[in-house]
């Protein structure tokens, strides 16, 4: 039990875990497209980590420290891009960062998180752009759709978790938990079908297996479940395509 508490405090609550999961999701597509480079991986992780820290701490006494940390992170990211890529990659990264700020920034009168039902799709959009645009030479519609539908489906269980505390209308509040799960099932199914047609066979299989696990986690998602079920269990689903690929390639 103590191990779980330590894990939650220093890995999950610190935003390290979600940032790592998002990065591994991107690595899966980078490997499939033969664009894997360590500087890109580091760039994505720093971007996710600083973004999630900003979202979590902007209403706390630590916010100024987070702003300074994010400024340093931005300089590091810009250096990584300029040193290893080109100005086009820098522009792509900047646009994605701005989209992240639009998601949840207290200095805006209206930001995305305040708009009913839009949050789940917006998170899927940003993660999808990282996978299909930031790391590739050209925009890839199939990778965008696979990522968008899969991540949007994985965000819905978090709305189920928060349905009693969310102040903005979400799918579980409006149509119920079971209907929200049906939406998630359909999104997972669509992403898996697209992966079969557009990803290499081994990658499509890894993604399909991930979809099965995601189905299971969505099926058992309930508001009464412990936060670890969502912040560790459901969150891990985004890294499963890469982990299944790793197992099939090397074991």
N, C-alpha and C positions, 0 to 999 in steps of 0.2 A: 504493500500500500504506500509506503514511504517513497518507493521508487517511482510510482505513478505520480505522486504529488510533486516530486522533484522534476520529473519529465514534463509535467504540465506547466510548472512555474518557469523553468529555465529554457525549455525548448518550444513548447506550444504557445504559451502566453507571451513569450518574447518575440513572436512572429517569425522566428527562425524556421519553424517547421513548414508553415504554409509557403514561405518563400522558397524553401528547398523543393517542396512538392511542385510548385509552379515551374521551377527551373528544370526539374527532371521531365516534366511534361513537354517542355520545349526541346530538351535534349533528344527525346524520342523522335520528334519530327526532323530535327537537325541531322540525326544519323540517317533517317530514311531518305533525306534529300542530299546527303553527302556534304553538308555544310558545317559539320561539327568543328568548332574551334574553341579552345579553352578560354581565350579572352571574351568570346561571345557568351559563354556560360557564366563567367564571372560578372559580365555586364548585366545579364538578365537577373541573376541572384541579387545583386546590389540594388537594382531598380525595384524589384519586388519587395525586398526587405525595407528599403527606405520608404517606399510607398505605404506599406502596411503599418510601419511605425508612425508615419504622419497621420494616418487615419485613426489609429488607436489613441494617440496622445495629444491630439490637437485641442482637446478641452481640459487638459490637465496642467498642473504647475510645471511639468517637464517640457512643455511645448517649445519654448525657446531653445532648449538644448537639442531637441529633435530637429528644429529648423537649421541649427548650425551643423548638426550631423548630416542632414540631408544635403546641405550646401557642399559639404566636403565630399559626400557620395556623388553628387552631381559632377563635381570637378574630376573625380576619379573616373566616372563613366565617360565623360567627354574625352579624357585622355586616352582611355582604352579604345574608344571609337576612332579618334584621330590617328592614333598610333598604329592601329591594326586594320582600319577599314577606310572609309571615305566620308565626305561631307553629306552624301545622300543618306548613309546610315545614321549620321548624327541628326539629320532632320527627322527621319523616321522615329528615332528614339525620343526626340523632343516632343513630337506630336503625341506619342503614347503617354509621356509624362504629363502633358497638359490634360489629356483625357482622364488620367488618374486624379488630377487636381479637381477637375469638374465633378468627379464622382462624390466627393465629400470634403468641402472646404467651408469653414464657418464664415469666411469673409464674403461669400456669395449669397445673395438674397435667396436664390433658388439653386440648389444643386441636385444632381441626379438621385442621390439617396432619398431625397424628400419627395420624389415623384412616385406615386403608387404604381406597383407592379414592374417598374422599369429596372430596378436594381439588379435582378437576376440576369437580365439580358445584357446589361451594361458590363457586368463583370465578365460574362462570356465573351463579349466583344473585345475587351481589352486583352484578355488572355489569348484570344484567337489572333489578334493582330501581332502579338509577340511571336507567335508560331508561324504565321503565314506571310508575314511582311518584314518584320524587323530582321530576321535572320536569313532571309532569302533575297536573291537578286531581283526577283519579280514576285508580285502578289500572287499567291496560290489560292484560288477559290475553294478547291476540295479540302485543303488543310484548314482553311478558315471555317468552313461549314462543319467539319469533323470536330474541331476544337470548340467552336461556338456552341453547338448542340450538347456536347458532352459536359462542358463546364457549366453551362446554364442548368442542366439537369442536376449537377452536383451542388449547386447553390440552393436549390429548392428545399432540400432537407434542413438547411440552416434556417430557412423561413419557418419551417415546422417547429424547430427548436425554439425560435424566438416569437412565436405567434401570440403569446400572452403578454409580451413586453414591447413589441414593435408599435411605434406611434404612427407609422405610415402603413397604409393598407397593403397587405401582401396576399399572395395566392391562397395560403391556408386559411387566412381570415375571411376571404371573400367566397371561396368555393369549397372549403373544407380540406382536411388532411388527405383523405383518400383520393379526391379528384386531383389534388396537387401531385400526388404520387403517380397518377395516370399520365399527367403531362410529362413528368420526369421519365417515365418508362418510354414514352413515344420519342422523346428527344434522344435518349440513349440508343434506341433502336435505329433511328435515322442516322446517327453518327456512325454506328457499326456498319450499316448497309453501305454508306458512302465509303467507309474505309476499305471494305471488301473490293470495291470497284477501282479505287484510286491508289491504295497503298500496296507496296510489295507484299507478297503472300505471307512471309514471316511476320511482318509488321502488322498486317491485317489480323492475323491470328492472335498476336499479342494484344491488340486493341479489342478484339472480340472477347477474349478471356477477361479483360479488364471490365468490359461492359457487363458481363455476367456478375462479377463481384459487386459492381456498382448497383445493379438491380437488387441484389440481396440487401445491401446497406440501405437502399431507399425503401425497400419493402418493410424493414424492421424499424424505420425511423419513426419515432414518436416523441411528442413534446415532453413526456415524463422521463425520457432517457437522460443519463448523465452527459455532461458536456463533452467528456472525452470520446464518447461514441461519435460525435460530429467532428470535433476539432482534431481528433486523431484518426478515427476510423474512416469517416466519409472523406476527410481531407486526403488520406493516403491514396484514394482511388485515382487521383490525378497523376500519381507517380507510377501506378501499376503498369501502364503500357510499356514504359521503359524497363521496369523490374521484370516483367514477363519476358520481354525481349532479351534481357541479360541472361535470364535462366535458360532460355532456348538456344541462345548463341554459344554459351560457355559451359553448360552443364548437360 
